[in-house]
């Protein structure tokens, strides 16, 4: 019993330090902020949505510390929340946020083209607008 108490006495202060330091570090530069910074930087420098999204989503997946992989839908919301929470750090990025949720006019035209081609050929390769991002 004495060894169990000794272990608890040693571990509890360390657990308290970890819990206290975690949220402060995450708030400073978490995966959402880094993903938003990358997405907005790439878009403002002329890259299209697809390239910018792939880079920022890869960053979010690698930076997240959870047990499960961040879903594409959640990553898009994380980026949008980071931009809306601090628009001064992401100038002119608001106009690109619609593309994260299917607002790009290019994607709607490719959807129409691929659905027409898929119905003609009888294959199931059509792009589904509700499943914009794949894992």
DOVO-725468 format. One record per residue: residue number from 1; x, y negated, z of N, C-alpha, C, O, CB in turn; residue in three letters. Coordinates in Angstrom, 3 decimals. Glycine has a CB too. Example, Ala and Ser with C-alpha at 12.3 -4.5 7.8 and 13.67 -1.06 7.14 Angstrom:
BEGIN
(rec 1 (13.190 5.690 7.800) (12.300 4.500 7.800) (13.200 3.300 7.800) (14.236 3.319 8.465) (11.308 4.473 9.046) ALA)
(rec 2 (12.850 2.250 7.080) (13.670 1.060 7.140) (12.900 -0.030 7.870) (13.409 -1.138 8.039) (14.084 0.598 5.725) SER)
END
This chain:
BEGIN
(rec 1 (0.796 1.202 0.000) (0.000 0.000 0.000) (0.841 -1.270 0.000) (0.480 -2.267 -0.624) (-0.907 0.004 1.178) UNK)
(rec 2 (1.936 -1.222 0.688) (2.775 -2.415 0.761) (3.324 -2.774 -0.610) (3.437 -3.953 -0.944) (3.924 -2.205 1.751) UNK)
(rec 3 (3.658 -1.785 -1.392) (4.197 -2.095 -2.714) (3.125 -2.689 -3.628) (3.435 -3.530 -4.471) (4.790 -0.838 -3.350) UNK)
(rec 4 (1.873 -2.264 -3.474) (0.785 -2.835 -4.269) (0.565 -4.298 -3.909) (0.373 -5.140 -4.786) (-0.512 -2.037 -4.061) UNK)
(rec 5 (0.593 -4.592 -2.620) (0.449 -5.983 -2.177) (1.604 -6.834 -2.694) (1.403 -7.968 -3.129) (0.380 -6.059 -0.639) UNK)
(rec 6 (2.785 -6.296 -2.646) (3.953 -7.034 -3.113) (3.820 -7.336 -4.596) (4.141 -8.437 -5.044) (5.243 -6.244 -2.839) UNK)
(rec 7 (3.352 -6.366 -5.348) (3.160 -6.583 -6.786) (2.117 -7.660 -7.057) (2.313 -8.531 -7.904) (2.748 -5.280 -7.468) UNK)
(rec 8 (1.007 -7.589 -6.328) (-0.040 -8.589 -6.516) (0.445 -9.988 -6.161) (0.128 -10.957 -6.850) (-1.257 -8.237 -5.678) UNK)
(rec 9 (1.216 -10.085 -5.082) (1.729 -11.386 -4.663) (2.647 -11.961 -5.739) (2.665 -13.172 -5.957) (2.480 -11.269 -3.318) UNK)
(rec 10 (3.397 -11.112 -6.400) (4.302 -11.584 -7.451) (3.571 -11.894 -8.752) (3.942 -12.830 -9.461) (5.381 -10.551 -7.708) UNK)
(rec 11 (2.544 -11.125 -9.073) (1.857 -11.289 -10.354) (0.823 -12.406 -10.370) (0.631 -13.041 -11.408) (1.192 -10.012 -10.725) UNK)
(rec 12 (0.166 -12.661 -9.274) (-0.886 -13.677 -9.261) (-0.380 -15.075 -9.607) (-1.021 -15.755 -10.408) (-1.542 -13.707 -7.908) UNK)
(rec 13 (0.735 -15.536 -9.047) (1.216 -16.874 -9.472) (1.581 -16.925 -10.950) (1.366 -17.943 -11.608) (2.430 -17.283 -8.644) UNK)
(rec 14 (2.132 -15.835 -11.474) (2.481 -15.823 -12.894) (1.227 -15.864 -13.751) (1.219 -16.534 -14.783) (3.317 -14.582 -13.237) UNK)
(rec 15 (0.169 -15.169 -13.356) (-1.080 -15.194 -14.110) (-1.684 -16.593 -14.084) (-2.234 -17.052 -15.085) (-2.079 -14.168 -13.543) UNK)
(rec 16 (-1.585 -17.266 -12.953) (-2.092 -18.634 -12.854) (-1.356 -19.585 -13.776) (-1.970 -20.470 -14.372) (-1.988 -19.126 -11.433) UNK)
(rec 17 (-0.046 -19.413 -13.901) (0.737 -20.268 -14.794) (0.366 -20.018 -16.247) (0.284 -20.956 -17.040) (2.237 -20.032 -14.587) UNK)
(rec 18 (0.143 -18.764 -16.597) (-0.231 -18.450 -17.973) (-1.591 -19.032 -18.328) (-1.775 -19.575 -19.418) (-0.240 -16.944 -18.186) UNK)
(rec 19 (-2.533 -18.918 -17.416) (-3.870 -19.446 -17.679) (-3.866 -20.963 -17.756) (-4.593 -21.545 -18.562) (-4.841 -18.987 -16.605) UNK)
(rec 20 (-3.067 -21.601 -16.939) (-3.026 -23.065 -16.949) (-2.322 -23.600 -18.191) (-2.711 -24.645 -18.711) (-2.327 -23.581 -15.696) UNK)
(rec 21 (-1.304 -22.914 -18.671) (-0.537 -23.397 -19.809) (-1.209 -23.087 -21.138) (-1.017 -23.834 -22.097) (0.842 -22.798 -19.789) UNK)
(rec 22 (-1.984 -22.022 -21.231) (-2.577 -21.582 -22.489) (-3.470 -22.604 -23.169) (-3.212 -22.944 -24.323) (-3.355 -20.360 -22.254) UNK)
(rec 23 (-4.510 -23.114 -22.513) (-5.400 -24.065 -23.189) (-4.709 -25.359 -23.590) (-5.041 -25.928 -24.630) (-6.566 -24.385 -22.302) UNK)
(rec 24 (-3.774 -25.833 -22.807) (-3.084 -27.079 -23.151) (-2.261 -26.904 -24.417) (-2.251 -27.784 -25.278) (-2.184 -27.537 -21.994) UNK)
(rec 25 (-1.572 -25.776 -24.535) (-0.779 -25.535 -25.735) (-1.673 -25.319 -26.940) (-1.366 -25.797 -28.032) (0.136 -24.334 -25.539) UNK)
(rec 26 (-2.777 -24.605 -26.756) (-3.683 -24.349 -27.875) (-4.312 -25.645 -28.371) (-4.508 -25.825 -29.573) (-4.776 -23.355 -27.465) UNK)
(rec 27 (-4.626 -26.544 -27.447) (-5.246 -27.799 -27.851) (-4.266 -28.698 -28.594) (-4.664 -29.473 -29.463) (-5.797 -28.525 -26.637) UNK)
(rec 28 (-2.975 -28.592 -28.248) (-1.984 -29.457 -28.860) (-1.830 -29.166 -30.353) (-1.918 -30.081 -31.172) (-0.648 -29.299 -28.155) UNK)
(rec 29 (-1.605 -27.925 -30.706) (-1.416 -27.579 -32.121) (-1.823 -26.128 -32.327) (-0.976 -25.267 -32.567) (0.067 -27.809 -32.572) UNK)
(rec 30 (-3.098 -25.864 -32.233) (-3.601 -24.515 -32.404) (-3.709 -24.137 -33.868) (-3.435 -24.947 -34.754) (-4.940 -24.371 -31.736) UNK)
(rec 31 (-4.113 -22.896 -34.114) (-4.230 -22.431 -35.494) (-5.220 -23.252 -36.318) (-5.015 -23.438 -37.518) (-4.645 -20.983 -35.508) UNK)
(rec 32 (-6.277 -23.740 -35.699) (-7.266 -24.531 -36.441) (-6.643 -25.833 -36.945) (-6.839 -26.219 -38.098) (-8.494 -24.836 -35.553) UNK)
(rec 33 (-5.895 -26.502 -36.072) (-5.267 -27.761 -36.465) (-4.202 -27.533 -37.537) (-4.092 -28.308 -38.487) (-4.648 -28.451 -35.242) UNK)
(rec 34 (-3.420 -26.466 -37.379) (-2.381 -26.172 -38.366) (-3.000 -25.788 -39.712) (-2.507 -26.192 -40.765) (-1.466 -25.042 -37.860) UNK)
(rec 35 (-4.078 -25.009 -39.671) (-4.759 -24.634 -40.904) (-5.372 -25.835 -41.597) (-5.292 -25.962 -42.819) (-5.828 -23.605 -40.619) UNK)
(rec 36 (-5.988 -26.721 -40.815) (-6.583 -27.932 -41.384) (-5.511 -28.837 -41.975) (-5.700 -29.427 -43.038) (-7.385 -28.691 -40.318) UNK)
(rec 37 (-4.388 -28.940 -41.279) (-3.302 -29.781 -41.781) (-2.784 -29.238 -43.108) (-2.542 -30.002 -44.042) (-2.157 -29.865 -40.750) UNK)
(rec 38 (-2.613 -27.922 -43.192) (-2.108 -27.338 -44.428) (-3.119 -27.488 -45.558) (-2.754 -27.873 -46.668) (-1.767 -25.863 -44.219) UNK)
(rec 39 (-4.389 -27.187 -45.283) (-5.415 -27.272 -46.319) (-5.522 -28.700 -46.855) (-5.527 -28.914 -48.067) (-6.776 -26.804 -45.769) UNK)
(rec 40 (-5.605 -29.661 -45.957) (-5.774 -31.056 -46.377) (-4.536 -31.591 -47.085) (-4.649 -32.336 -48.058) (-6.096 -31.933 -45.173) UNK)
(rec 41 (-3.358 -31.215 -46.604) (-2.124 -31.659 -47.255) (-2.045 -31.120 -48.675) (-1.724 -31.854 -49.610) (-0.893 -31.212 -46.449) UNK)
(rec 42 (-2.337 -29.839 -48.833) (-2.249 -29.243 -50.170) (-3.287 -29.826 -51.113) (-2.979 -30.106 -52.271) (-2.420 -27.731 -50.089) UNK)
(rec 43 (-4.519 -30.017 -50.634) (-5.563 -30.575 -51.492) (-5.241 -32.002 -51.891) (-5.438 -32.382 -53.045) (-6.914 -30.524 -50.790) UNK)
(rec 44 (-4.746 -32.801 -50.947) (-4.444 -34.202 -51.265) (-3.249 -34.327 -52.202) (-3.047 -35.382 -52.803) (-4.178 -34.986 -49.986) UNK)
(rec 45 (-2.456 -33.270 -52.334) (-1.314 -33.288 -53.251) (-1.608 -32.583 -54.562) (-0.685 -32.223 -55.293) (-0.116 -32.649 -52.598) UNK)
(rec 46 (-2.892 -32.381 -54.869) (-3.272 -31.912 -56.189) (-3.521 -30.427 -56.342) (-3.864 -29.985 -57.438) (-2.253 -32.292 -57.117) UNK)
(rec 47 (-3.363 -29.634 -55.290) (-3.637 -28.203 -55.402) (-5.144 -27.960 -55.397) (-5.901 -28.722 -54.796) (-2.958 -27.422 -54.250) UNK)
(rec 48 (-5.570 -26.899 -56.067) (-6.997 -26.592 -56.087) (-7.411 -25.899 -54.787) (-6.579 -25.610 -53.926) (-7.343 -25.706 -57.304) UNK)
(rec 49 (-8.696 -25.644 -54.668) (-9.228 -25.053 -53.439) (-8.661 -23.664 -53.183) (-8.287 -23.342 -52.055) (-10.744 -24.981 -53.505) UNK)
(rec 50 (-8.594 -22.847 -54.218) (-8.191 -21.452 -54.026) (-6.788 -21.347 -53.423) (-6.576 -20.609 -52.461) (-8.243 -20.702 -55.359) UNK)
(rec 51 (-5.853 -22.073 -53.980) (-4.468 -22.034 -53.500) (-4.375 -22.591 -52.083) (-3.722 -22.006 -51.219) (-3.543 -22.829 -54.444) UNK)
(rec 52 (-5.027 -23.713 -51.854) (-4.992 -24.341 -50.530) (-5.651 -23.446 -49.489) (-5.148 -23.322 -48.372) (-5.688 -25.710 -50.564) UNK)
(rec 53 (-6.768 -22.823 -49.843) (-7.473 -21.952 -48.925) (-6.635 -20.732 -48.564) (-6.538 -20.372 -47.391) (-8.796 -21.521 -49.526) UNK)
(rec 54 (-6.031 -20.095 -49.559) (-5.215 -18.902 -49.294) (-4.079 -19.229 -48.326) (-3.804 -18.460 -47.405) (-4.642 -18.332 -50.611) UNK)
(rec 55 (-3.428 -20.357 -48.532) (-2.313 -20.737 -47.664) (-2.785 -21.043 -46.245) (-2.177 -20.585 -45.278) (-1.583 -21.949 -48.242) UNK)
(rec 56 (-3.851 -21.803 -46.115) (-4.314 -22.169 -44.776) (-4.928 -20.971 -44.049) (-4.759 -20.844 -42.836) (-5.335 -23.308 -44.862) UNK)
(rec 57 (-5.631 -20.099 -44.755) (-6.208 -18.925 -44.114) (-5.110 -17.965 -43.657) (-5.211 -17.379 -42.579) (-7.176 -18.213 -45.072) UNK)
(rec 58 (-4.073 -17.801 -44.460) (-2.950 -16.955 -44.057) (-2.292 -17.510 -42.795) (-1.934 -16.750 -41.896) (-1.916 -16.845 -45.199) UNK)
(rec 59 (-2.133 -18.819 -42.727) (-1.551 -19.442 -41.547) (-2.428 -19.215 -40.325) (-1.921 -18.875 -39.256) (-1.346 -20.937 -41.780) UNK)
(rec 60 (-3.727 -19.397 -40.465) (-4.642 -19.205 -39.337) (-4.605 -17.764 -38.853) (-4.584 -17.514 -37.648) (-6.075 -19.594 -39.731) UNK)
(rec 61 (-4.596 -16.815 -39.780) (-4.547 -15.407 -39.379) (-3.256 -15.093 -38.624) (-3.283 -14.366 -37.630) (-4.671 -14.497 -40.611) UNK)
(rec 62 (-2.148 -15.624 -39.077) (-0.867 -15.339 -38.420) (-0.727 -16.048 -37.087) (-0.099 -15.518 -36.171) (0.277 -15.736 -39.320) UNK)
(rec 63 (-1.300 -17.241 -36.960) (-1.154 -18.020 -35.734) (-2.148 -17.622 -34.650) (-1.914 -17.894 -33.472) (-1.311 -19.480 -36.042) UNK)
(rec 64 (-3.242 -16.989 -35.023) (-4.253 -16.606 -34.029) (-3.710 -15.481 -33.163) (-3.040 -14.567 -33.643) (-5.579 -16.171 -34.716) UNK)
(rec 65 (-4.015 -15.573 -31.884) (-3.466 -14.604 -30.944) (-4.489 -13.565 -30.496) (-4.213 -12.786 -29.584) (-2.918 -15.318 -29.741) UNK)
(rec 66 (-5.641 -13.541 -31.108) (-6.673 -12.606 -30.701) (-6.385 -11.187 -31.136) (-5.492 -10.929 -31.943) (-7.988 -13.035 -31.245) UNK)
(rec 67 (-7.155 -10.281 -30.587) (-7.012 -8.875 -30.913) (-7.504 -8.583 -32.322) (-6.950 -7.729 -33.015) (-7.764 -8.024 -29.909) UNK)
(rec 68 (-8.549 -9.296 -32.746) (-9.140 -9.076 -34.057) (-8.726 -10.187 -35.024) (-8.428 -11.309 -34.614) (-10.671 -9.000 -33.949) UNK)
(rec 69 (-8.713 -9.852 -36.307) (-8.368 -10.816 -37.345) (-9.485 -11.858 -37.465) (-10.666 -11.523 -37.371) (-8.131 -10.102 -38.708) UNK)
(rec 70 (-9.107 -13.106 -37.669) (-10.073 -14.188 -37.856) (-10.778 -13.997 -39.193) (-10.131 -13.793 -40.220) (-9.377 -15.580 -37.792) UNK)
(rec 71 (-12.107 -14.065 -39.175) (-12.859 -13.897 -40.415) (-12.697 -15.144 -41.279) (-12.426 -16.227 -40.761) (-14.360 -13.624 -40.122) UNK)
(rec 72 (-12.861 -15.000 -42.582) (-12.760 -16.169 -43.466) (-13.798 -17.242 -43.128) (-13.504 -18.436 -43.173) (-12.924 -15.739 -44.922) UNK)
(rec 73 (-15.003 -16.809 -42.792) (-16.045 -17.785 -42.449) (-15.665 -18.562 -41.197) (-15.853 -19.778 -41.141) (-17.398 -17.084 -42.243) UNK)
(rec 74 (-15.128 -17.868 -40.186) (-14.718 -18.533 -38.960) (-13.544 -19.470 -39.214) (-13.486 -20.556 -38.637) (-14.351 -17.505 -37.895) UNK)
(rec 75 (-12.623 -19.071 -40.058) (-11.476 -19.929 -40.381) (-11.937 -21.207 -41.082) (-11.412 -22.288 -40.813) (-10.467 -19.171 -41.270) UNK)
(rec 76 (-12.912 -21.085 -41.976) (-13.438 -22.273 -42.663) (-14.083 -23.224 -41.661) (-13.911 -24.439 -41.755) (-14.462 -21.868 -43.750) UNK)
(rec 77 (-14.820 -22.677 -40.708) (-15.448 -23.511 -39.676) (-14.379 -24.142 -38.793) (-14.503 -25.304 -38.405) (-16.432 -22.678 -38.818) UNK)
(rec 78 (-13.333 -23.389 -38.473) (-12.246 -23.934 -37.654) (-11.583 -25.126 -38.337) (-11.284 -26.131 -37.690) (-11.201 -22.850 -37.366) UNK)
(rec 79 (-11.356 -25.013 -39.639) (-10.749 -26.115 -40.388) (-11.677 -27.325 -40.394) (-11.239 -28.449 -40.147) (-10.427 -25.679 -41.834) UNK)
(rec 80 (-12.954 -27.097 -40.674) (-13.912 -28.202 -40.705) (-14.019 -28.882 -39.343) (-14.061 -30.110 -39.268) (-15.288 -27.700 -41.147) UNK)
(rec 81 (-14.063 -28.100 -38.271) (-14.144 -28.677 -36.926) (-12.910 -29.510 -36.595) (-13.022 -30.572 -35.983) (-14.316 -27.571 -35.887) UNK)
(rec 82 (-11.740 -29.035 -36.996) (-10.507 -29.786 -36.721) (-10.499 -31.116 -37.457) (-10.066 -32.129 -36.907) (-9.276 -28.963 -37.120) UNK)
(rec 83 (-10.972 -31.119 -38.688) (-10.998 -32.358 -39.476) (-12.029 -33.331 -38.905) (-11.757 -34.526 -38.787) (-11.314 -32.054 -40.961) UNK)
(rec 84 (-13.199 -32.828 -38.554) (-14.256 -33.698 -38.024) (-13.881 -34.235 -36.646) (-14.210 -35.375 -36.318) (-15.593 -32.938 -37.948) UNK)
(rec 85 (-13.199 -33.428 -35.836) (-12.821 -33.865 -34.495) (-11.757 -34.960 -34.522) (-11.716 -35.800 -33.622) (-12.319 -32.684 -33.688) UNK)
(rec 86 (-10.907 -34.963 -35.530) (-9.828 -35.942 -35.597) (-9.608 -36.391 -37.040) (-8.590 -36.044 -37.639) (-8.528 -35.356 -35.010) UNK)
(rec 87 (-10.539 -37.154 -37.610) (-10.425 -37.537 -39.022) (-9.232 -38.436 -39.318) (-8.795 -38.506 -40.467) (-11.679 -38.231 -39.457) UNK)
(rec 88 (-8.702 -39.113 -38.330) (-7.541 -39.976 -38.550) (-6.288 -39.199 -38.929) (-5.427 -39.717 -39.641) (-7.270 -40.790 -37.315) UNK)
(rec 89 (-6.181 -37.963 -38.459) (-5.023 -37.139 -38.807) (-5.158 -36.478 -40.169) (-4.178 -35.960 -40.705) (-4.812 -36.082 -37.758) UNK)
(rec 90 (-6.347 -36.490 -40.728) (-6.602 -35.849 -42.021) (-7.296 -36.847 -42.951) (-8.472 -36.672 -43.271) (-7.470 -34.562 -41.845) UNK)
(rec 91 (-6.583 -37.891 -43.390) (-7.227 -38.914 -44.209) (-7.719 -38.353 -45.542) (-7.028 -37.575 -46.199) (-6.264 -40.063 -44.457) UNK)
(rec 92 (-8.895 -38.752 -45.914) (-9.523 -38.361 -47.181) (-9.738 -36.855 -47.319) (-9.927 -36.365 -48.433) (-8.683 -38.844 -48.329) UNK)
(rec 93 (-9.714 -36.126 -46.232) (-9.895 -34.673 -46.319) (-11.372 -34.296 -46.270) (-11.739 -33.188 -46.661) (-9.139 -33.971 -45.184) UNK)
(rec 94 (-12.209 -35.192 -45.801) (-13.636 -34.890 -45.714) (-14.256 -34.525 -47.051) (-15.202 -33.739 -47.111) (-14.364 -36.059 -45.136) UNK)
(rec 95 (-13.723 -35.099 -48.125) (-14.292 -34.800 -49.441) (-13.983 -33.387 -49.904) (-14.613 -32.901 -50.843) (-13.778 -35.785 -50.461) UNK)
(rec 96 (-13.027 -32.713 -49.267) (-12.680 -31.343 -49.650) (-13.387 -30.290 -48.802) (-13.375 -29.112 -49.158) (-11.190 -31.148 -49.547) UNK)
(rec 97 (-13.997 -30.683 -47.703) (-14.593 -29.710 -46.789) (-15.737 -28.930 -47.417) (-15.962 -27.775 -47.056) (-15.083 -30.405 -45.553) UNK)
(rec 98 (-16.458 -29.533 -48.340) (-17.559 -28.827 -49.001) (-17.086 -27.605 -49.766) (-17.817 -26.622 -49.882) (-18.283 -29.759 -49.940) UNK)
(rec 99 (-15.863 -27.661 -50.291) (-15.323 -26.522 -51.033) (-15.120 -25.305 -50.142) (-15.147 -24.173 -50.624) (-14.010 -26.902 -51.688) UNK)
(rec 100 (-14.916 -25.527 -48.844) (-14.757 -24.406 -47.920) (-16.043 -23.592 -47.781) (-16.011 -22.418 -47.410) (-14.320 -24.914 -46.555) UNK)
(rec 101 (-17.158 -24.223 -48.080) (-18.451 -23.568 -47.893) (-19.202 -23.381 -49.200) (-20.427 -23.251 -49.199) (-19.300 -24.365 -46.934) UNK)
(rec 102 (-18.488 -23.365 -50.305) (-19.101 -23.093 -51.600) (-19.578 -24.312 -52.343) (-20.393 -24.183 -53.257) (-20.230 -22.185 -51.422) UNK)
(rec 103 (-19.106 -25.490 -51.993) (-19.574 -26.706 -52.634) (-18.859 -27.077 -53.916) (-19.210 -28.077 -54.543) (-19.457 -27.812 -51.697) UNK)
(rec 104 (-17.870 -26.305 -54.321) (-17.115 -26.628 -55.530) (-17.962 -26.385 -56.766) (-18.639 -25.361 -56.868) (-15.823 -25.803 -55.601) UNK)
(rec 105 (-17.927 -27.321 -57.706) (-18.695 -27.140 -58.934) (-18.055 -26.098 -59.823) (-18.741 -25.463 -60.625) (-18.825 -28.457 -59.685) UNK)
(rec 106 (-16.748 -25.909 -59.696) (-16.076 -24.873 -60.474) (-16.545 -23.490 -60.074) (-16.707 -22.618 -60.927) (-14.571 -24.976 -60.308) UNK)
(rec 107 (-16.768 -23.277 -58.768) (-17.179 -21.954 -58.326) (-18.593 -21.632 -58.785) (-18.897 -20.467 -59.042) (-17.085 -21.852 -56.813) UNK)
(rec 108 (-19.468 -22.629 -58.895) (-20.828 -22.336 -59.355) (-20.830 -21.973 -60.840) (-21.613 -21.123 -61.267) (-21.755 -23.542 -59.101) UNK)
(rec 109 (-19.960 -22.611 -61.632) (-19.921 -22.246 -63.039) (-19.289 -20.874 -63.226) (-19.706 -20.125 -64.109) (-19.155 -23.295 -63.841) UNK)
(rec 110 (-18.285 -20.526 -62.411) (-17.692 -19.193 -62.536) (-18.674 -18.141 -62.043) (-18.661 -17.009 -62.526) (-16.365 -19.102 -61.746) UNK)
(rec 111 (-19.529 -18.502 -61.085) (-20.552 -17.572 -60.623) (-21.537 -17.271 -61.746) (-21.904 -16.115 -61.957) (-21.289 -18.140 -59.399) UNK)
(rec 112 (-21.966 -18.297 -62.461) (-22.902 -18.089 -63.555) (-22.273 -17.262 -64.665) (-22.922 -16.377 -65.222) (-23.381 -19.425 -64.103) UNK)
(rec 113 (-21.020 -17.540 -64.991) (-20.348 -16.790 -66.044) (-20.136 -15.341 -65.664) (-20.351 -14.449 -66.484) (-19.024 -17.425 -66.373) UNK)
(rec 114 (-19.714 -15.086 -64.416) (-19.432 -13.710 -64.029) (-20.715 -12.908 -63.865) (-20.722 -11.708 -64.139) (-18.628 -13.678 -62.737) UNK)
(rec 115 (-21.808 -13.542 -63.422) (-23.045 -12.787 -63.262) (-23.638 -12.439 -64.626) (-24.259 -11.388 -64.783) (-24.059 -13.583 -62.423) UNK)
(rec 116 (-23.449 -13.316 -65.610) (-23.934 -13.009 -66.955) (-23.127 -11.860 -67.534) (-23.691 -10.926 -68.103) (-23.849 -14.252 -67.874) UNK)
(rec 117 (-21.807 -11.924 -67.391) (-20.951 -10.859 -67.905) (-21.210 -9.537 -67.215) (-21.159 -8.484 -67.849) (-19.500 -11.235 -67.750) UNK)
(rec 118 (-21.489 -9.581 -65.913) (-21.714 -8.347 -65.182) (-23.030 -7.706 -65.580) (-23.119 -6.480 -65.654) (-21.690 -8.606 -63.690) UNK)
(rec 119 (-24.057 -8.512 -65.840) (-25.334 -7.928 -66.220) (-25.271 -7.344 -67.631) (-25.968 -6.379 -67.943) (-26.446 -8.975 -66.128) UNK)
(rec 120 (-24.431 -7.936 -68.480) (-24.301 -7.410 -69.833) (-23.541 -6.087 -69.850) (-23.900 -5.171 -70.590) (-23.598 -8.425 -70.725) UNK)
(rec 121 (-22.492 -5.987 -69.035) (-21.656 -4.795 -69.086) (-22.158 -3.689 -68.170) (-21.737 -2.541 -68.312) (-20.240 -5.149 -68.721) UNK)
(rec 122 (-23.048 -4.006 -67.232) (-23.584 -2.996 -66.335) (-22.671 -2.675 -65.161) (-22.914 -1.704 -64.444) (-23.859 -1.753 -67.098) UNK)
(rec 123 (-21.630 -3.467 -64.952) (-20.741 -3.221 -63.826) (-21.156 -4.070 -62.640) (-21.976 -4.978 -62.772) (-19.286 -3.510 -64.209) UNK)
(rec 124 (-20.592 -3.775 -61.489) (-20.921 -4.533 -60.279) (-19.798 -5.481 -59.904) (-19.510 -5.645 -58.718) (-21.213 -3.587 -59.116) UNK)
(rec 125 (-19.159 -6.104 -60.870) (-18.054 -7.012 -60.613) (-18.511 -8.457 -60.437) (-17.671 -9.357 -60.428) (-17.057 -6.929 -61.734) UNK)
(rec 126 (-19.786 -8.704 -60.299) (-20.257 -10.087 -60.184) (-19.814 -10.678 -58.860) (-19.718 -9.981 -57.850) (-21.791 -10.159 -60.315) UNK)
(rec 127 (-19.548 -11.960 -58.879) (-19.114 -12.690 -57.710) (-20.336 -13.092 -56.923) (-21.257 -13.684 -57.486) (-18.269 -13.919 -58.093) UNK)
(rec 128 (-20.376 -12.791 -55.639) (-21.519 -13.105 -54.791) (-21.241 -14.404 -54.047) (-20.259 -14.491 -53.308) (-21.813 -11.948 -53.796) UNK)
(rec 129 (-22.076 -15.400 -54.226) (-21.867 -16.701 -53.618) (-21.942 -16.632 -52.096) (-21.326 -17.463 -51.428) (-22.886 -17.688 -54.144) UNK)
(rec 130 (-22.660 -15.689 -51.529) (-22.738 -15.576 -50.078) (-21.482 -14.952 -49.492) (-21.208 -15.136 -48.306) (-23.949 -14.761 -49.683) UNK)
(rec 131 (-20.718 -14.225 -50.281) (-19.473 -13.608 -49.832) (-18.316 -14.301 -50.519) (-17.583 -13.675 -51.285) (-19.456 -12.081 -50.125) UNK)
(rec 132 (-18.141 -15.584 -50.258) (-17.144 -16.386 -50.949) (-15.723 -15.909 -50.677) (-14.890 -15.901 -51.583) (-17.280 -17.830 -50.547) UNK)
(rec 133 (-15.444 -15.520 -49.466) (-14.093 -15.129 -49.113) (-14.039 -13.650 -48.784) (-14.929 -13.117 -48.121) (-13.584 -15.955 -47.937) UNK)
(rec 134 (-13.012 -13.005 -49.243) (-12.830 -11.596 -48.929) (-11.723 -11.464 -47.878) (-10.859 -12.332 -47.756) (-12.487 -10.777 -50.214) UNK)
(rec 135 (-11.763 -10.411 -47.157) (-10.742 -10.156 -46.156) (-9.504 -9.695 -46.866) (-8.492 -9.415 -46.224) (-11.205 -9.116 -45.113) UNK)
END
